[in-house]
Amino acid sequence: MRSVTSDPVTLGKNPERSREHNRRVVLDVVRRIGPVGRMEIARQAHLTTQAIANIVEELTTEGLLMPAGRLRIGRGQPPIQFAVNPDGAMTIGIEVGADHAKIVVVDLAGKARAKRFKPVERTDPSDIAELLNDEIADFRRTYSTRLLGAGVAKAGPFMTEESSAAGPTTLPEWVAYLSEACGESIAVENDATAAAMGERLFGAASSLSNFCMIYFGVGVGLGIFNEGWPIRGAAGNSGEIGRIPVRPRDGCGFGDLDSQASIYTLRQLLGDAGPGVVDFAWLEELYRTGNPLMASWLDRSASYLSPMVAMVENILDPETIILGGMLPDVMADDLIERLSPLPASVASQRLRSAPRVMRGQTGYYTAALGAAALPLYSAMTPRLETLSRHMMEDQI
């Protein structure tokens, strides 16, 4: 039987050198199961009750945690419960598309406080920096709370050659350039990985540790999570499935998802039938009115996507594959139905706790939410590699 696993156990370390890691462990425990008391946090984190008391007091003083009443169990003084304080900090997330930007402001509990769509004419590094500075200034005018950071999701791949005069090309160069230009901590991520992170914190993957997300953005990308943490690759380019040639389900010829199943391909197919930028309401209207070109695109996309699903399953063995991005829910549901019958793979097991492919829950703003999640994820999720290093150090 294939089961959906819960988050891997995140252990705290009692040495003082691990304090920042322990803070992340506590925040992660409270985020996942809160409201929760100190004793249960200590049990979940494998830390001493005194260490938990100190960290919880520290995080509460900083406004990141807040008391959430008392839990009455048995005799004696009911223990105080703690929850993440939504107003303790906020983040900004921006998805940069070919001709638009989607912007969200997210609080510490993961609730979107603001969402908006903004057409853009240029997406050069200086233009993105200017957009970020405008959004940060608007945030400071609107909110009095702490800005934890900002995240940018952009289509890959990130180049691996040296920078040119045009600006940054690699992922670290983008981070350094935007952080310096904005005077804030700026995280940058491939849009598919950011979208998967959004689903992990806010959507369909909240209880999953190993999953993939097929993301319809500028092209078709794959976000990959393993043991609760994203896999980025050496240059931030993991998951570029849109560029892999596959044989369609009918066996005729070869093609790749970017040229056969992307939103860009759909725009080309529809020609001048709609607005200049892809709009959810417009796509949904075309679908609901039975537009034959829309049906043709869905059939062709499913034909190329179906073998790719099996390929991803055989290579990565995810608990499930989430499908989302710039597709209205009704279209995503229809596309998933048209994938059947899926080719056999290691996921072809009769008893499953999750379907092989499921629709995401974060909708049109999924990559922007994922971008906003980048600072949250860094602040609130303990890195397993950090834990492993501490464990090895303790054994020396």
Secondary structure, 3 states (H helix, E strand, C coil): CECCCCCCCCCCCCCHHHHHHHHHHHHHHHHHHCCEEHHHHHHHHCCCHHHHHHHHHHHHHCCCEEEEEECCCCCCCCCEEEEECHHHCEEEEEEECCCEEEEEEEECCCCEEEEEEEECCCCCHHHHHHHHHHHHHHHHHHCCCCEEEEEEEECCCCCCCCCECCECCCHHHHHHHHHHHHCCCEEEEEHHHHHHHHHHHHCCCCCCCCEEEEEECCCEEEEEEECCEECCCCCCCCCCHHHCCECCCCCCCCECHHHHCCHHHHHHHHCCCCCCCCCHHHHHHHHHCCCHHHHHHHHHHHHHHHHHHHHHHHHHCCCCEEEEECCCHHHHHHHHHHCCCCCCCCCCCCCECCCCEEECCCHHHHHHHHHHHHHHHHHHCCCHHHHHHHHHHHHC
